[in-house]
């Protein structure tokens, strides 16, 4: 898998989902309720963003030559020990 393509695709997905969450936030700030369908959409958007973050964390570890843990918690723990500049270079 090409990391650059993966990053661009996941960035596009994250941007779209963030936009939807921003719309829901604006509605809530105006004291307008969300319908059940909109609430479900917010939940789905959050799930996609979390899955996106987990996938990116695993790809960054893999690209840096590190073993990739199965557990998401272990994955983020391993990533937290990495140099932030290395992460930025691999993520862009």
Buried (B, 14 or more C-beta within 10 A) or exposed (E): EEBEEBBEEBBEBBEEBEEBBEBBEEBEEEEEEEEEEBEEBBEEBEEBBEEBBEBBBBBBBBBBEBEEBEEBEEBBEBBEEBEEEEBEEBBE
